[in-house]
Amino acid sequence: MLKIHEIEGYIQTIYLVEYTDRLLLLDGCCRADVDTICNFIQQQLCRPLTDLKLIVVTHMHPDHAGGAHVLRKRTQAKIATGNAPSHWYRGLDGMLMHLSDMALALWVAKRKNKPKKNLWYSRKLKPDIYLPDNAQLPEFSDWRALHTPGHTDRDISLLHEPSNKIYVADLMVKVKGQLVAPFPVFYPRLYRRSLNRIESLEPTAVILAHHGELTFQSIDFGKLLKSAPKQPMTHWRSVKKKTKRALGF
């Protein structure tokens, strides 16, 4: 038997999966969430930190990868992620995007009336395990990692096969009561393919990083696909568009 605990994180929901003999963290969270997770394990669950066996990083953004390395050091858990080539934040552009993404996370925190916290984390993940598409999670064979890129080139979703629930991280977000594509979307064609893949599974529930759990029936995939961007929607394109608008072009 398992129980999925929903814990309020710095800017996202933390999903900690509890089994009788081990724990699974569905995403690497923010660096600011490390104490929250450790305190929950020790104080709420009354379990040792070493019961956390696996931390999955669905993609490299600050609220999904930021706490992974520190948590591994504290708990001895292993880190697993998708087997995308190279690092996401590579090169000079990657360094700038890494800083931009942390700044965006702090902006979201301010909008949520959260205090400013240290979100710094390495832009190069050092996982213990790379997960091919459709791979079972080590020590958690009831879960499978599905590659669902689009938001970035390495996004994965986590399917719990017995319950047919799936954690999709940032594949979709809710804005003003409406489900929409996340920002950024670097690969719109892959993004639409990933949405189609999730829809074809007909899961009993879809779990979002920023809005909790939704029933499959409550999600209008047709509307979501129709509104999904057809061109890359990225930091640099957004800046370029706003600059042109400001200059009157």
RODO-2510 file (C-alpha; in nm, 4 decimals, decimal comma):
residues 249
     n   res          X          Y          Z
     1     m     0,0000     0,0000     0,0000
     2     l     0,1121     0,3558    -0,0640
     3     k     0,0036     0,7042     0,0314
     4     i     0,0872     1,0174    -0,1657
     5     h     0,1435     1,3089     0,0693
     6     e     0,0842     1,6570    -0,0729
     7     i     0,3124     1,9076     0,1009
     8     e     0,3085     2,2802     0,0354
     9     g     0,6420     2,3735    -0,1154
    10     y     0,8014     2,7103    -0,1757
    11     i     0,6291     2,7650    -0,5114
    12     q     0,4956     2,4180    -0,5984
    13     t     0,3344     2,1138    -0,4410
    14     i     0,5715     1,8476    -0,3102
    15     y     0,4621     1,4870    -0,3632
    16     l     0,6149     1,2380    -0,1218
    17     v     0,5047     0,8789    -0,1746
    18     e     0,5014     0,6657     0,1397
    19     y     0,5335     0,2873     0,1486
    20     t     0,5684     0,0750     0,4596
    21     d     0,9434     0,0378     0,4120
    22     r     1,0560     0,3248     0,1849
    23     l     0,9758     0,6702     0,0485
    24     l     0,9765     0,8157    -0,3038
    25     l     0,9966     1,1860    -0,3931
    26     l     0,8275     1,2586    -0,7255
    27     d     1,0394     1,5666    -0,7996
    28     g     1,3560     1,7408    -0,6806
    29     c     1,1739     2,0534    -0,5515
    30     c     1,3367     2,3877    -0,4676
    31     r     1,6464     2,4211    -0,2570
    32     a     1,4218     2,6127    -0,0159
    33     d     1,2091     2,2965     0,0277
    34     v     1,4841     2,0720     0,1662
    35     d     1,4164     2,1467     0,5342
    36     t     1,0408     2,1175     0,4744
    37     i     1,0817     1,7669     0,3314
    38     c     1,3251     1,6505     0,5980
    39     n     1,1069     1,7848     0,8789
    40     f     0,7995     1,6156     0,7321
    41     i     0,9752     1,2782     0,7129
    42     q     1,1138     1,2984     1,0648
    43     q     0,8371     1,4807     1,2502
    44     q     0,5154     1,3943     1,0675
    45     l     0,5977     1,0434     0,9501
    46     c     0,8359     0,9647     1,2396
    47     r     1,0743     0,7950     1,0011
    48     p     1,4494     0,8236     0,9454
    49     l     1,5712     1,0308     0,6514
    50     t     1,7366     0,7208     0,5084
    51     d     1,3878     0,5845     0,4297
    52     l     1,3882     0,8217     0,1314
    53     k     1,5283     0,5931    -0,1363
    54     l     1,4698     0,7766    -0,4644
    55     i     1,4396     1,1382    -0,5797
    56     v     1,3129     1,1851    -0,9349
    57     v     1,4011     1,5018    -1,1261
    58     t     1,1456     1,5519    -1,4032
    59     h     1,3345     1,8471    -1,5557
    60     m     1,5960     2,1015    -1,4570
    61     h     1,3939     2,4040    -1,3449
    62     p     1,4554     2,5390    -0,9907
    63     d     1,1334     2,3977    -0,8416
    64     h     1,1979     2,0499    -0,9833
    65     a     1,5733     2,0025    -0,9485
    66     g     1,6858     2,2648    -0,6985
    67     g     1,6799     2,0497    -0,3866
    68     a     1,7941     1,7190    -0,5339
    69     h     2,1676     1,7324    -0,4595
    70     v     2,1245     1,8603    -0,1031
    71     l     1,8541     1,6030    -0,0307
    72     r     2,0764     1,3224    -0,1595
    73     k     2,3536     1,4352     0,0732
    74     r     2,1189     1,4426     0,3734
    75     t     1,9259     1,1220     0,3070
    76     q     2,1570     0,9017     0,0948
    77     a     1,8743     0,8666    -0,1583
    78     k     1,9567     0,8176    -0,5260
    79     i     1,8636     1,0682    -0,7954
    80     a     1,6940     0,9498    -1,1150
    81     t     1,6133     1,1539    -1,4241
    82     g     1,5422     1,1113    -1,7948
    83     n     1,8241     1,0080    -2,0258
    84     a     1,8328     1,3255    -2,2364
    85     p     2,1729     1,4034    -2,3907
    86     s     2,4079     1,6583    -2,2325
    87     h     2,3067     1,9197    -1,9747
    88     w     2,0047     2,1444    -2,0100
    89     y     2,1824     2,4615    -1,8952
    90     r     2,4887     2,4200    -2,1168
    91     g     2,7056     2,6972    -2,2574
    92     l     2,6747     3,0709    -2,2069
    93     d     2,3063     3,0737    -2,3040
    94     g     2,2469     2,7989    -2,0493
    95     m     2,4202     2,9964    -1,7743
    96     l     2,2029     3,2993    -1,8465
    97     m     1,8866     3,0880    -1,8644
    98     h     1,9746     2,9233    -1,5319
    99     l     1,9933     3,2661    -1,3666
   100     s     1,6756     3,3759    -1,5432
   101     d     1,4842     3,0701    -1,4229
   102     m     1,5857     3,1293    -1,0617
   103     a     1,4782     3,4920    -1,0935
   104     l     1,1439     3,3767    -1,2364
   105     a     1,0990     3,1358    -0,9437
   106     l     1,1622     3,4204    -0,6976
   107     w     0,9066     3,6322    -0,8850
   108     v     0,6500     3,3534    -0,8486
   109     a     0,7334     3,3283    -0,4769
   110     k     0,6757     3,7023    -0,4361
   111     r     0,3385     3,6688    -0,6078
   112     k     0,2561     3,3975    -0,3552
   113     n     0,3639     3,6242    -0,0678
   114     k     0,6520     3,3949     0,0190
   115     p     0,9716     3,5358     0,1720
   116     k     1,2791     3,5588    -0,0467
   117     k     1,4978     3,2494    -0,0056
   118     n     1,8173     3,1060    -0,1466
   119     l     1,7299     2,9032    -0,4577
   120     w     2,0826     2,8520    -0,5875
   121     y     2,1574     2,5049    -0,7251
   122     s     2,4005     2,3568    -0,9717
   123     r     2,3014     2,3976    -1,3350
   124     k     2,4512     2,0525    -1,3998
   125     l     2,2606     1,7628    -1,2479
   126     k     2,4646     1,4630    -1,1359
   127     p     2,2103     1,1791    -1,1238
   128     d     2,2742     0,8237    -1,0147
   129     i     2,0261     0,6763    -1,2620
   130     y     1,9186     0,7689    -1,6156
   131     l     1,5697     0,6543    -1,7073
   132     p     1,4871     0,5488    -2,0644
   133     d     1,1332     0,6009    -2,1855
   134     n     0,8867     0,3614    -2,0204
   135     a     1,1442     0,2447    -1,7639
   136     q     1,0376     0,1219    -1,4219
   137     l     1,1685     0,3268    -1,1317
   138     p     1,4362     0,1362    -0,9387
   139     e     1,2982     0,0008    -0,6080
   140     f     0,9543     0,1289    -0,7147
   141     s     0,8519    -0,1029    -0,9957
   142     d     0,4877     0,0084    -0,9735
   143     w     0,5946     0,3413    -1,1271
   144     r     0,7088     0,4060    -1,4846
   145     a     0,8900     0,7073    -1,6296
   146     l     0,7395     0,8335    -1,9539
   147     h     0,9265     1,0845    -2,1661
   148     t     0,6977     1,3846    -2,2229
   149     p     0,9203     1,6623    -2,3646
   150     g     0,8112     2,0012    -2,4907
   151     h     0,8410     2,2291    -2,1890
   152     t     1,2106     2,1355    -2,2120
   153     d     1,3847     1,8579    -2,4027
   154     r     1,3970     1,6202    -2,1037
   155     d     1,0636     1,6319    -1,9215
   156     i     0,9352     1,3057    -1,7815
   157     s     0,6009     1,2084    -1,6307
   158     l     0,5571     0,9379    -1,3686
   159     l     0,2807     0,6806    -1,4086
   160     h     0,1650     0,4746    -1,1112
   161     e     0,0377     0,1695    -1,2934
   162     p    -0,1823     0,0066    -1,0236
   163     s    -0,3904     0,3231    -0,9751
   164     n    -0,3368     0,4611    -1,3278
   165     k    -0,2540     0,8044    -1,1816
   166     i     0,0135     1,0103    -1,3513
   167     y     0,2300     1,2968    -1,2258
   168     v     0,2973     1,5276    -1,5205
   169     a     0,5014     1,7990    -1,3426
   170     d     0,4711     2,1158    -1,5582
   171     l     0,3123     1,9636    -1,8677
   172     m     0,0114     2,1831    -1,7938
   173     v    -0,0570     2,4640    -1,5491
   174     k    -0,3681     2,6416    -1,4305
   175     v    -0,3921     3,0171    -1,4890
   176     k    -0,7070     3,2080    -1,3916
   177     g    -0,8966     2,8817    -1,3649
   178     q    -0,7936     2,7576    -1,7092
   179     l    -0,5484     2,4820    -1,7985
   180     v    -0,2827     2,6133    -2,0352
   181     a     0,0641     2,5273    -2,1609
   182     p     0,3490     2,6174    -1,9252
   183     f     0,6119     2,8827    -1,9860
   184     p     0,8451     2,8181    -2,1543
   185     v     0,7632     2,5718    -2,4322
   186     f     1,0863     2,5134    -2,6233
   187     y     0,9570     2,2339    -2,8466
   188     p     0,5911     2,2924    -2,9423
   189     r     0,5630     1,9891    -3,1696
   190     l     0,6982     1,7583    -2,8993
   191     y     0,4761     1,9301    -2,6452
   192     r     0,1613     1,8530    -2,8427
   193     r     0,2782     1,4949    -2,8893
   194     s     0,3269     1,4639    -2,5134
   195     l    -0,0242     1,5935    -2,4463
   196     n    -0,1612     1,3374    -2,6911
   197     r     0,0333     1,0648    -2,5139
   198     i    -0,1132     1,1521    -2,1753
   199     e    -0,4641     1,1724    -2,3190
   200     s    -0,4274     0,8313    -2,4847
   201     l    -0,3469     0,6727    -2,1476
   202     e    -0,6846     0,7832    -2,0070
   203     p    -0,5445     0,7983    -1,6525
   204     t    -0,7793     0,8065    -1,3559
   205     a    -0,6093     1,1246    -1,2360
   206     v    -0,3493     1,3737    -1,3547
   207     i    -0,1265     1,5232    -1,0841
   208     l     0,0183     1,8690    -1,1490
   209     a     0,3165     2,0309    -0,9848
   210     h     0,1268     2,3577    -0,9419
   211     h    -0,2368     2,2638    -0,8945
   212     g    -0,2736     1,9283    -0,7224
   213     e    -0,4695     1,6345    -0,8612
   214     l    -0,7295     1,6555    -1,1390
   215     t    -0,9596     1,3871    -1,2719
   216     f    -0,9019     1,2884    -1,6313
   217     q    -1,2618     1,3789    -1,7168
   218     s    -1,2128     1,7358    -1,5931
   219     i    -0,9353     1,8063    -1,8462
   220     d    -1,0342     1,9311    -2,1905
   221     f    -0,7377     1,8042    -2,3902
   222     g    -0,8857     1,9327    -2,7134
   223     k    -0,8984     2,2871    -2,5791
   224     l    -0,5504     2,2529    -2,4302
   225     l    -0,4092     2,1317    -2,7618
   226     k    -0,5872     2,4059    -2,9543
   227     s    -0,4394     2,6766    -2,7320
   228     a    -0,0905     2,5230    -2,7205
   229     p     0,1796     2,7336    -2,8903
   230     k     0,2777     2,6424    -3,2431
   231     q     0,6057     2,8358    -3,2244
   232     p     0,8651     2,8122    -2,9454
   233     m     0,7639     3,0227    -2,6464
   234     t     1,0904     3,0956    -2,4668
   235     h     1,2666     3,3558    -2,2516
   236     w     1,4558     3,5078    -2,5437
   237     r     1,1571     3,5264    -2,7764
   238     s     0,9544     3,6927    -2,5003
   239     v     1,2257     3,9528    -2,4382
   240     k     1,2632     4,0163    -2,8122
   241     k     0,8878     4,0593    -2,8564
   242     k     0,8589     4,3019    -2,5644
   243     t     1,1592     4,4997    -2,6863
   244     k     1,0101     4,5365    -3,0338
   245     r     0,6797     4,6438    -2,8826
   246     a     0,8542     4,9027    -2,6636
   247     l     1,0417     5,0402    -2,9651
   248     g     0,7261     5,0558    -3,1731
   249     f     0,8221     4,7925    -3,4288
***
